[in-house]
Amino acid sequence: MRIGRAAGVTDTGRRRLRNEDAFICEPPLFAVADGMGGARAGEIAAGLAAAALEEAGAETRGAEGVAELIAEANRRIWERSVADPRTAGMGTTVTAALVDAAAATVAIGHVGDSRAYLYRDGELEQLTTDHSLVAELVQSGMLTPEEAERHPQRSAITRALGTEETVDVESFTVAAEPGDVFLLCSDGLSGMVADTDVAAVLGQSQDDLERTADALIAAANARGGDDNVTVVLFEIVADAVDPGRTDGEATLTGVPTPVEAPQPTETVEVEEAETEDAPSSARRRFGAGPGGRVAALLLIVAVLGLGLLALYWAFTR
């Protein structure tokens, strides 16, 4: 077994001016982080989490190792928020997946409401359980899943990285099979697109994971794009090398990254002034996306319009 194609895409969405999501798509490690906090604190928290995971990811093994990585990310975010009042109270979700090709397993570590899914034989299965208020109400029988989808507090999470000195990380291992496609996403996707529709998109374009990721982003934006949305996909294939395989398909040894990065995504160095705890080689991946650009342009047009009206009023008095 080996890792086949992989793709990661993030977009600001239709309602937000800034993207506070971050992701890692570096086989054998994959992750999604959804930051929260005032000013740019959520963006910093997600970047610190991604940097901490990426820094030690290659040396990590198993669910326990992934949990330790996430605990270390929590420590870095907490210490930064204590040291810098501007980032006090910041936090982030994280869902990480680490592939062990030799053992034919995928270790999952999880805090918050970013999700991991498994698409196998045409069926989509949610692997993680949201650490959220509505998820707890559903588990206790106080809400139905249908009521939870419309609940006004559906975005309230009960667990996050960086908000406390320690964090309870949920981790487990999934047996992988050739043909499996794993999906990691922020709630900008799961909160906007039903699982049945996600499965339909995966079934229609599974042969091209970059196109699939773009289609999922587009589906979230078509339904309103209320939040930043991030999608990471990777597939598991048999050991036999496909003669038609491109160099962009990653194996566990060598782990080349995809030749063509997804178009909506930018790769930017973490700003040193904001992530001094992160190594200079760490990178955070994010993109403003078309949604954010449209909102920003509308804001600029509105400001210019008000300025022109004020000038007109001044000269006609």
LINQUI-V929628 format. One record per residue. N is the residue number from 1. OMEGA is omega in whole degrees, -180 to 180 (999 if undefined). BURIAL is 1 if it has 24 or more other C-alpha atoms within 12 Angstrom, else 0. Layout:
n=(N,N)
omega=(OMEGA,OMEGA)
burial=(BURIAL,BURIAL)
This chain:
n=(1,2,3,4,5,6,7,8,9,10,11,12,13,14,15,16,17,18,19,20,21,22,23,24,25,26,27,28,29,30,31,32,33,34,35,36,37,38,39,40,41,42,43,44,45,46,47,48,49,50,51,52,53,54,55,56,57,58,59,60,61,62,63,64,65,66,67,68,69,70,71,72,73,74,75,76,77,78,79,80,81,82,83,84,85,86,87,88,89,90,91,92,93,94,95,96,97,98,99,100,101,102,103,104,105,106,107,108,109,110,111,112,113,114,115,116,117,118,119,120,121,122,123,124,125,126,127,128,129,130,131,132,133,134,135,136,137,138,139,140,141,142,143,144,145,146,147,148,149,150,151,152,153,154,155,156,157,158,159,160,161,162,163,164,165,166,167,168,169,170,171,172,173,174,175,176,177,178,179,180,181,182,183,184,185,186,187,188,189,190,191,192,193,194,195,196,197,198,199,200,201,202,203,204,205,206,207,208,209,210,211,212,213,214,215,216,217,218,219,220,221,222,223,224,225,226,227,228,229,230,231,232,233,234,235,236,237,238,239,240,241,242,243,244,245,246,247,248,249,250,251,252,253,254,255,256,257,258,259,260,261,262,263,264,265,266,267,268,269,270,271,272,273,274,275,276,277,278,279,280,281,282,283,284,285,286,287,288,289,290,291,292,293,294,295,296,297,298,299,300,301,302,303,304,305,306,307,308,309,310,311,312,313,314,315,316,317)
omega=(177,176,177,-179,178,180,176,-179,173,-178,-179,-175,-175,-172,-176,178,-177,179,179,173,171,178,174,174,-176,-178,11,-177,178,-179,174,177,-178,-174,177,180,-179,-180,179,-173,179,177,180,-179,179,179,178,178,-180,-180,-180,180,-176,-177,-175,-174,-176,-178,-172,177,170,-178,180,178,178,178,178,176,-178,177,177,176,177,-179,-178,-180,179,-179,179,-179,177,-176,-175,-178,-180,-178,-179,179,-180,178,180,167,170,170,-175,178,179,-176,171,-175,-178,-179,-178,180,173,178,-178,171,-165,171,178,-176,166,-168,169,178,172,175,-177,177,176,-179,179,180,175,-176,-177,174,-178,170,-175,-180,-176,178,177,178,177,-180,180,180,-178,177,170,177,179,177,-180,-179,-177,-175,-178,180,-175,180,-179,-179,-177,-178,180,175,170,-178,176,-176,176,-179,177,-178,174,-179,-179,-178,179,174,-177,179,175,-178,179,170,178,179,170,-178,171,-178,172,173,-174,179,-176,-175,-180,-180,179,179,175,179,179,178,179,-180,-177,-172,-177,-178,-180,-173,176,178,178,179,178,-180,178,176,-179,179,179,180,179,179,175,179,-174,-174,169,-179,-179,-178,172,-179,170,-177,175,-179,180,-178,-177,-178,176,180,-179,-177,178,179,180,179,-171,169,-177,178,-178,-180,174,177,-180,-177,-179,178,177,-171,-177,-171,174,174,-172,176,174,-179,-175,-177,-175,-176,-175,178,-176,177,-177,-179,-177,180,174,-175,178,179,180,178,-178,-179,-179,-180,179,-179,-180,179,178,179,179,180,-180,180,178,179,178,178,179,178,180,178,179,180,-178,-176,-178,179,999)
burial=(1,1,1,1,1,1,1,1,1,1,1,1,1,1,1,1,1,1,1,1,1,1,1,1,1,1,1,1,1,1,1,1,1,1,1,1,1,0,0,1,1,1,1,1,1,1,1,1,1,1,1,1,1,1,1,1,1,1,0,1,1,1,1,0,1,1,1,1,1,1,1,1,1,1,1,1,1,1,1,1,1,0,0,0,0,0,1,1,1,1,1,1,1,1,1,1,1,1,1,1,1,0,0,1,1,1,1,1,1,1,1,1,1,1,1,1,1,1,1,1,0,0,0,1,1,1,1,1,1,1,1,1,1,1,1,1,1,0,0,0,0,0,0,0,0,0,0,1,1,0,0,0,0,1,1,1,1,1,1,1,1,1,1,1,0,0,1,1,1,1,1,1,1,1,1,1,1,1,1,1,1,1,1,1,1,1,1,1,1,1,1,1,1,0,1,0,0,1,1,0,1,1,1,0,0,1,0,1,1,1,1,1,1,1,1,1,1,1,1,1,1,0,0,0,1,1,1,1,1,1,1,1,1,1,1,1,1,0,0,0,0,0,0,0,0,0,0,1,1,1,1,1,0,0,1,0,1,1,0,0,1,1,0,1,1,1,1,0,0,1,0,0,0,1,1,0,1,1,1,0,0,1,1,1,1,1,1,1,1,1,1,1,0,0,0,0,0,0,0,0,0,0,0,0,0,0,0,0,0,0,0,0,0,0,0,0,0)
